Amino acid sequence: MGVDVFIDDMTALGFEARLEAELVVYRVVPVDGAHAGKPVDTGVAVAELQSWPQVPPHWLHFPAAVEFSATNVGASPRPGWTGHSRQISGWGDAPAGVAWASHVRAVLSEAVA
């Protein structure tokens, strides 16, 4: 469980996850929103991955240039990045990595800049 499993799950799905500045960072290409069709670096704090895949992380971390019209923000361990509070309400039947990637794409679809 935990960070290594998350990295393995994301890498298996083609996201090339890597550990950087207390975050697991990977690229997602959103289909909607201000960044549609363009790769966006995103991350999850290592501290939130201790119970992966049983418990999904709550905070998503993006470069500060990724903006939302409505969001709760917090500090990110990576300089120039911001944490955004987003809740995922259960996995459903999909594997955890697939559900997480879908969640991140959905959040990025709300980006306005």
C-alpha positions, 0 to 999 in steps of 0.5 A, a space after each residue: 500500500 501507499 506511495 509505491 503502489 500509487 506510483 506503480 498504478 499511475 505508471 501502469 496507466 501511462 502517467 510516468 509518475 515520479 517523486 518530487 518535493 514531497 509530491 508524486 507528480 504525473 501528467 494528465 491531459 484533460 479533455 475539457 477546460 482551459 487546458 484541454 488537450 494539453 499535458 498538465 503536471 499534477 501531484 499528490 502529497 506523499 503524506 496523503 498516499 499512506 492508505 492508497 488505494 483504500 483511501 483516496 487523497 483529498 488534495 490535488 496539487 497543480 502549478 499555480 498557473 492552473 486556476 479555478 473560479 471556485 476552489 479551496 486552496 492550500 499550500 503545496 510542498 512544491 514551490 510555485 504550486 498550489 494545493 486544491 481541496 477536492 473530494 472523490 466520493 468512492 471508487 465504484 467498480 473501476 480500479 483505483 488508478 483509473 478512478 483517480 485519473 478520471 477524478 483528476 481529469 474532471 477537476 481539470 475540466 473546471 480550470 479557467 486558466 
